[in-house]
Amino acid sequence: MTSSERWPALLTQLDGSSWQRAIDLARRLGVSERTVYRDVQQLTEMGVPIQGVPGNGYRLPSSYLLDPVTLSVDEAVMLVLGSAYAARNFEGTYHASARSAGRKLRDHLPEEAAQRAFSLRGSVHLVPPSVFGNPAEETLLRTIRRALLEERVVRCSRSTDDGPVIDRLRPFGLVRQNATWSVVGERISDAPPPGRRRVVSLRVDRMQHVEMTEESFERPSGYRSTSDRDPTTRDRLIRVVFSAEAAPLVQVGPSMHVDETERTGDGRLVMTLRVFHELEVMPWLLSWGSHVRVLSPQALSERIADEARKVLGQYDDVPTLLDRPEAGTPSRKSAP
């Protein structure tokens, strides 16, 4: 059992009404007392207010645990999806808390709703919108995600080499490969034979409009979308170098994992990052200005350079201080 699996189990054993000895916790969790001591210390260092008294054991303050809350089934399903997203994007105690919350919610859901939540976790990938994304595409994705949640047929218009096409689709899931989203589902054809269906994958960036209809359907039981690269896995490596001036100030966010760092002889910092997607680090990299350079991949380096050129282009026509006349002084252009 990993620490991220032990921590939620350990926290559920603690409350404010009684003390729990390490030996009893170890027996329930199936680990050694030494592991319990180490886990408690790590959780405490990360801010969890576990109280410990020699001879009595451990407990959590009553104020740390919320009073019971009544949720509708739909509310619980949405929180299960949110907890899965949080577990993917945070580490340490927050990762453990997200997993624990999701597990508690699933345990209290009716079997049918729990299966629905499991299916949606594999079909509706929650990804934060990027400032460098396409606003029109984000609008289409919101409609598709809602149709996935409500199991509604969508009508979408898209462009093809043979001209515009309108499809009716039973959406099963969204798949992301690199920066491209595709919706997978059953296409409903009005052509003979009537009612003919086949599973297709349609790129969202080629769609002009998506409309959710009133027609409902039932997603195949246990369907989970797949892709060449799992969008929940940090499998993209980025190698960057920071200037000697910036190196002492570099800190990375929770969505990035540092694989390795190296100091050069002149004080620069070479860092290899593992991320979910390259676009997620663009705002962070651009915020360092000329103090950072992308070494690989080449595609990200070119995208950063293109964005920098766009920023520079916004200042081409901005007058300099030499071009601005002082108050009451005629400009050079108006002088005789």
Secondary structure as GFF3:
##gff-version 3
##sequence-region A 1 336
A	DSSP	alpha_helix	3	12	.	.	.	ID=ss1
A	DSSP	alpha_helix	22	29	.	.	.	ID=ss2
A	DSSP	alpha_helix	33	45	.	.	.	ID=ss3
A	DSSP	beta_strand	51	53	.	.	.	ID=ss4
A	DSSP	beta_strand	57	59	.	.	.	ID=ss5
A	DSSP	three_ten_helix	62	64	.	.	.	ID=ss6
A	DSSP	alpha_helix	73	89	.	.	.	ID=ss7
A	DSSP	alpha_helix	92	108	.	.	.	ID=ss8
A	DSSP	alpha_helix	111	123	.	.	.	ID=ss9
A	DSSP	alpha_helix	135	150	.	.	.	ID=ss10
A	DSSP	beta_strand	152	160	.	.	.	ID=ss11
A	DSSP	beta_strand	163	177	.	.	.	ID=ss12
A	DSSP	beta_strand	180	188	.	.	.	ID=ss13
A	DSSP	beta_strand	197	203	.	.	.	ID=ss14
A	DSSP	three_ten_helix	204	206	.	.	.	ID=ss15
A	DSSP	beta_strand	207	216	.	.	.	ID=ss16
A	DSSP	beta_strand	236	242	.	.	.	ID=ss17
A	DSSP	three_ten_helix	247	249	.	.	.	ID=ss18
A	DSSP	beta_strand	256	263	.	.	.	ID=ss19
A	DSSP	beta_strand	269	275	.	.	.	ID=ss20
A	DSSP	three_ten_helix	278	281	.	.	.	ID=ss21
A	DSSP	alpha_helix	282	287	.	.	.	ID=ss22
A	DSSP	three_ten_helix	289	291	.	.	.	ID=ss23
A	DSSP	beta_strand	292	296	.	.	.	ID=ss24
A	DSSP	alpha_helix	298	313	.	.	.	ID=ss25
A	DSSP	three_ten_helix	321	323	.	.	.	ID=ss26
###
